[in-house]
Amino acid sequence: MAELKLPCDESAIRHLRVGETALLSGRIITGRDTAHHWLCGAFREEVAPFLQGSIIYHCGPVVRKNPDGSYTFVAAGPTTSAREEPYQADVIERYGVRGVIGKGGMFDKTRKGLQKCGAVYLHAVGGTAQSLAKTVVRVERVFKLEEFGVPEAMWVIEVKDFPTVVTMDSHGGSLHETVAQASRTALSKLLGL
């Protein structure tokens, strides 16, 4: 099992391979559809330093505001990543992002972007939102909360031992494509094609 400290450099990412488990500790940033669209609209200098060398988590968290004004993550499950396919490779390259966490995988544009930039796609297990929220040790800050709302805002969080599996690596490997191809082959055999 790999232990990845964030932010990190490209060499740390290039060591990760498809199928390997990775525990993440350090800074990650949540971002879904609205955030990705906003990041691609123009270069966002205010958030760029938090993205550099870090990982974007496709997550619409449930967050509680505490009496002292701080925030606590209550649920932090992954959301389906395919919706970010039009944006992800561009965001990775523009901001120096080292990886993406989500569920369901991504496609060829993102795969090529991961390979070019030295980044990975990490799968988080769906249905574990409360357990994953327990890995969030601190909310550092939040961008666009009022404009985007809680699920779509960009939450800069510190995590400890956040569990993931590398399903797309920086060498062009994709567990999602391997499984899809095996499924197509099995279906063809079943159908007698």
C-alpha positions in Angstrom: 0.0 0.0 0.0 1.3 3.4 -0.9 1.1 6.4 1.4 0.8 9.7 -0.4 1.6 13.0 1.3 -0.1 16.0 -0.3 0.7 18.2 -1.9 3.2 16.2 -3.8 5.4 16.3 -6.9 5.2 14.4 -10.2 7.7 11.8 -9.2 5.6 10.6 -6.3 2.7 10.1 -8.7 4.7 8.4 -11.4 5.5 5.6 -8.9 1.8 4.7 -8.5 0.3 1.9 -10.7 -3.2 0.7 -11.6 -4.5 -1.6 -8.9 -2.4 -0.2 -6.1 -4.1 1.1 -2.9 -3.1 4.5 -1.7 -3.7 6.2 1.6 -3.8 10.0 1.2 -2.8 12.5 3.9 -2.6 16.2 3.5 -4.5 18.7 1.4 -7.2 17.9 -1.1 -9.9 20.1 -2.6 -13.5 19.1 -3.5 -14.8 20.1 -6.8 -17.8 19.1 -8.9 -19.5 20.3 -12.1 -19.9 24.0 -11.2 -16.3 24.3 -9.8 -14.8 22.6 -12.9 -16.7 24.9 -15.3 -15.6 27.9 -13.2 -11.9 26.8 -13.2 -12.0 26.5 -17.0 -13.6 29.8 -17.5 -10.5 31.8 -16.6 -7.3 31.2 -14.6 -8.5 31.5 -10.9 -5.4 32.9 -9.1 -7.1 32.7 -5.7 -7.5 28.9 -5.8 -4.5 28.0 -7.9 -2.0 27.7 -5.0 -4.3 25.2 -3.3 -4.6 23.1 -6.4 -0.9 23.0 -7.3 0.5 19.5 -6.4 -2.8 18.5 -4.8 -5.8 16.4 -5.7 -9.4 17.3 -6.6 -12.1 15.2 -5.0 -15.3 14.8 -6.9 -17.5 15.1 -3.9 -20.6 17.1 -2.8 -20.1 16.9 1.0 -22.6 17.4 3.8 -21.0 20.0 6.0 -22.0 21.3 9.5 -21.2 24.8 10.5 -20.1 24.8 14.2 -21.0 27.5 16.7 -17.4 28.9 16.5 -17.7 29.4 12.7 -15.6 26.4 11.8 -16.9 23.5 9.7 -17.1 19.7 10.1 -17.6 17.2 7.3 -20.5 14.9 8.1 -20.6 13.0 4.9 -18.0 13.0 2.1 -18.8 10.3 -0.4 -17.5 10.3 -4.0 -19.7 11.5 -6.9 -19.6 10.1 -10.4 -16.6 11.5 -12.2 -17.7 11.1 -15.8 -19.5 14.4 -15.7 -16.1 16.2 -15.4 -14.6 14.5 -18.5 -15.0 17.6 -20.7 -13.0 19.7 -18.1 -10.6 17.4 -16.2 -7.6 17.2 -18.4 -7.6 21.0 -18.9 -7.9 21.6 -15.1 -5.1 19.2 -14.3 -2.7 20.9 -16.8 -3.7 24.5 -16.1 -3.4 24.2 -12.3 -0.7 21.5 -11.8 -3.2 19.1 -10.2 -1.6 15.7 -9.3 -4.7 13.6 -9.2 -8.5 13.2 -9.0 -10.6 11.2 -6.6 -14.1 10.0 -7.6 -16.1 7.0 -8.6 -16.8 5.3 -11.9 -13.7 6.3 -13.7 -13.1 8.7 -16.6 -12.4 8.4 -20.3 -9.7 8.9 -22.9 -9.3 12.7 -22.7 -8.6 12.5 -19.0 -6.4 9.3 -19.4 -4.2 11.2 -21.9 -4.1 14.3 -19.6 -3.0 12.1 -16.6 -0.3 10.6 -18.8 0.9 13.9 -20.1 0.9 15.8 -16.8 1.9 13.1 -14.3 -1.4 12.6 -12.5 -3.7 9.7 -11.4 -7.3 8.9 -11.0 -8.1 7.4 -7.6 -11.3 5.5 -6.9 -13.0 6.1 -3.5 -15.7 3.5 -2.5 -19.3 4.8 -2.9 -21.6 4.3 0.0 -18.9 5.1 2.6 -19.6 8.8 2.9 -19.7 8.9 6.7 -16.5 6.8 7.0 -14.7 9.0 4.5 -15.8 12.1 6.4 -14.0 10.8 9.4 -10.7 11.1 7.5 -11.2 14.9 7.2 -9.2 16.4 10.1 -9.6 20.0 9.2 -11.4 22.4 6.9 -8.8 24.9 5.9 -11.0 27.2 3.8 -13.8 27.2 1.3 -14.1 28.9 -2.1 -17.4 30.1 -3.7 -19.6 28.8 -0.9 -22.3 31.6 -1.2 -22.3 31.5 -5.0 -22.2 27.7 -5.6 -23.8 26.3 -2.3 -22.3 23.6 0.0 -22.2 20.6 -2.4 -20.6 22.6 -5.4 -18.3 24.8 -3.4 -14.6 24.1 -3.4 -13.7 22.9 0.1 -10.0 22.9 0.9 -9.6 20.1 3.5 -6.9 18.2 5.3 -7.3 14.5 5.4 -5.5 11.7 7.2 -5.3 8.1 5.8 -8.0 8.7 3.1 -8.3 5.3 1.4 -8.2 5.0 -2.4 -7.4 2.6 -5.2 -5.4 3.8 -8.3 -7.7 2.9 -11.3 -6.0 5.2 -13.9 -2.3 5.8 -13.7 0.2 8.3 -15.2 1.4 5.6 -17.6 -1.8 5.3 -19.6 -3.1 2.3 -17.6 -6.9 2.2 -16.9 -8.6 -0.5 -14.8 -11.9 0.8 -16.0 -10.9 0.1 -19.7 -9.6 -3.3 -18.7 -12.8 -4.2 -17.0 -14.9 -2.8 -19.9 -13.0 -4.9 -22.4 -13.3 -8.1 -20.3 -17.0 -7.4 -20.0 -17.4 -6.9 -23.8 -15.5 -10.2 -24.4 -17.6 -12.1 -22.0 -20.8 -10.6 -23.5 -19.7 -11.6 -27.0 -19.1 -15.2 -25.8 -22.5 -15.3 -24.1 -24.2 -14.0 -27.2 -22.3 -16.3 -29.5 -20.8 -13.5 -31.5 
